[in-house]
Amino acid sequence: MKPYYALAAAWCFVSAVEAQQPAPRIQLSIDDEDGMVAVGEQVTFTARVSNKGQMQVMGQLEWTVQTVAFEPPATTRQQVTIPADDAIEVTYALALPTHGFANVECRLVREGEPDAKPVSRSSRIGALPARVTSPSTAEKDFDSFWKASLAELKQVDPQFEVVAKPERARAGIEVFEVSMRSLGKVRVRGWLEVPQSKDAEGVTKQYPVVIRVPGYGGNMKPIGKWDDMIVFSFNPRAHGNSQDDVPGKPVDYWIRGLDDKETYYYRGAYLDCIRAIDFIASRNDVDMNRIAVWGGSQGGGFAFAMAALDARVDYCVADIPFLCDWDNYFQLTQWPEMDKWIAARESRTWKTTLRTLSYFDTMNLCDRITCPTLMSVGLQDPICPPTTNFAAYNRIAGKKQYKIYPGRGHGLGSQHWLWVWAQLRSEFAVNHDDPTSEKNIFDVQQKNQTEVFVAADVPKKVSQGVKETLAVAVDTWGSSGRMEYWVLGTDREAAVALAKQFCQ
């Protein structure tokens, strides 16, 4: 073979191998399972860097700590070589010198591959979250601003309209689409699910209420779950079925009207949520001592704001709350959309932007909350970091409880959804005095962990029809509309088949 062709063949062979060379992968683990540690306790992070390719990989492994709790250590770097079809393990140690959270990122920058995207993984740890604080950013007119805003809302005729939607009804549950006018006479809507409202003597019963509010760009819909509670799935302006007057697209709510606190999107959205409480309070089938609000992400921020601005709220549930501690939020996350918005006008600066945002920072509102509050967070949440969650939560004056999911990010899963419903029903003593209700407790096994749920979380037609052969089948309608099944029984396939048959 001529040298030219030999070189060409060799080049083609190397190119083919490189084309098949997959990117390295990093698996990151820590020696503390739940990620919540004692101050001063050393935690070891282990990065397993694997190379499934046919060529060795050389590069620089970087360890970076991100935190606002203390001055982070300098980034450490070391040269590494990962043999072909092999893996290496590298460790990094960190001790938190004070309370708060720290995110540790392990990043591999490959040598000789300038166009290759760095591979990275991160893990967050924390200590003493109940001590996390951030200084108030409330302006001097903060209280008067909200007093005037609530007064302005009261001047708007709500024009409540309730339209039956029998096609959406389920056994024992009537469904209505509700519309109302809010700040600026904007029409907003929600879905009302009401149990049978009168007893045998024709007397109207009163039920506890859960007002559900959406995440960013979400669409709240009926859940068809309870025949002994009122559920109001509410959509503030630009969400779900509340887009008549305020469009939902583009999904850029947090920069809409941000130049002025009077025109900012969240002024209207917060007051929409208060108007939803107005609607609930107007009904004679509502137990005014048992009104809960519940939301996740943006909805978690809404829940905080509702409980802070309206004393009619009796229980507040905020999951992975957004709209908290803006100063630290922008130090811990990066959002090009916000950078671009500020850069679009010379009059905009981070200082002026944060000043407007401060009026809608739930951290500045939470000291008004006196009702019992439940907050749940994902320790690994990159969207709403737990530092910001606890900066708001720790200002709450009333009875409160938090739950941290060590391995969860910006989403807590369907098991959490069931658990919160169980907490709400326990708080409101639903069915406790009903001799016909099922009070047995079932263990739902999943991934070697046990979560306990009351049998009321199980559809009666499932628990009664299949209980003899299937310990329990649980169906959950989440906000995404997916149905998932958790079952107990020795024959899992048969159990799932039965669950699907009865849950359809």
C-alpha positions, 0 to 999 in steps of 0.5 A: 500500500502506498504511504499516502493511502496508508495514512489516509486509511489510518486517519479514517480509522482514527476518525471513526474511533473518535466519532464513536467515542462517547462522552465520559460520565460522572456519577457523584455520591456522598458519604452522608445519605440525607445530605443534611449534616452537622456544622463542622462535619466533614463530608466526602464527595466521590466522583466516579468518572467512567469512559466507555470509549475506545480511547483514553480520556485526559483532562482536568477535574475541577471541584467548585463550591457555590454558596452564600452561607460562607466564603467558598473555598477556591476551585481545586483542579487536578489532572486525570486520565481515564483509560479506555473502557474503564473508570476512576474515582476521585474524592473531595472533602468539605465541612460546612463552617456554619448553617446554610447550604452549599452546592458542590460541582465536579467538572471534567474539562477534556484536553485536546477537545476544545469543542467538547462540552465539559461534563459535570455533576453536582450535589448539595448539602446543608446544615441547620436550615432553621437558622438560615436567614436573609436580611429584609429588603422591604422598602419603607412603603412596603406595607402601605403598598399592599394595603392600597393594593388590597383596597384597590382589589375590593373596589372591583366588582368580582362578578362571580359566575359559576357554570356547571360542567356535568361532563367533568363530574365524577361519582359524588363530585360536581364540577363547575367552571368559575369566573370572576373579575380581579385587579384591572377587571381582568377575568380569571377562572378556576375549577370548583369540585363540590361534594353533595352539598345537602344532607338527608334533611336538605340542610347544606353541609359545610366542607373544608376547602383546598385552593390549588394554585399553579406553577410557572405557566401551569394549568390547574384542572379538576382532580376528581379525587375527594367527595368530602372536601371542596377543591378549587383549582385556580388559574391566575391571569395568563394561566390555564383558562384565565387567558381572556384578558392576559395572554399566556404566551410568551411565558415571561411573567417575571419580567412583565411590567417589571419597570414599575411595582404598580404594573408588575405581573405579580401584583395582579397575580397575587391579587387574583389569588386573593380574589379566589379566596373571596369567591370561596368565602362567598359560598355557604357550603364552605367551612371558613375555619378550614381553608387551605392553600397549596401550590408548588414552585411559583404556586408555592410562592402564591401560597405564601403570599395568600397566607400572608395577605389574607387571614382567612387562610387556615393552612398553607402548603408551599412546595419548592417555593419560588418568588423567595429571597431575590437577592440570593436567588440571582447569586445562586441561579443564572437566568439569561432572560433576566440579564437580557431584559435588564440590558435592553434599557439604560434605565434598568439596573440590577439595583432598580430591578431588585427594588421592584422585585422586593415588593413581591418577595415572599421573604418580605411577606412571610412574617405576616403568616400566622396559620400552620404552614407546611413547606417541602423542598428538594435539596438538589433543586437548581431552580428554587434553591433551598437557601431561598426557600428557608429565607422565607419560611424561617420568617413565618411566625405561626406553627410550621413544619418542613420536609427536605427530600435529599435526592429531589430537585425541582419536583417532589414526585407523586408520593409527596402529592399523596402525603400532602393530601394525607396531611391536609385531611389529618389537619382538617379531621376529614372523615374522623367522625364518619363511621362509614369511612375506612380508617385502616392504614396501609403501607405503600412500599417503594424503593425499600422505603415505607410511606404511610397513607390513610385508606381515604387516599384510596378510591373506594371502588378499588379498595373495596373491590380488590382489597382481598387479593390486592392489599391496596391500589392507589391512583393519583391524578397529578397536575400533569394528568398522568396516572401512576399506580403503587400496589402491594401484593405478591404478584405485581403484574396481576396487581397492576392489571387489577388496579388499571381495571378498577382505576380507569 
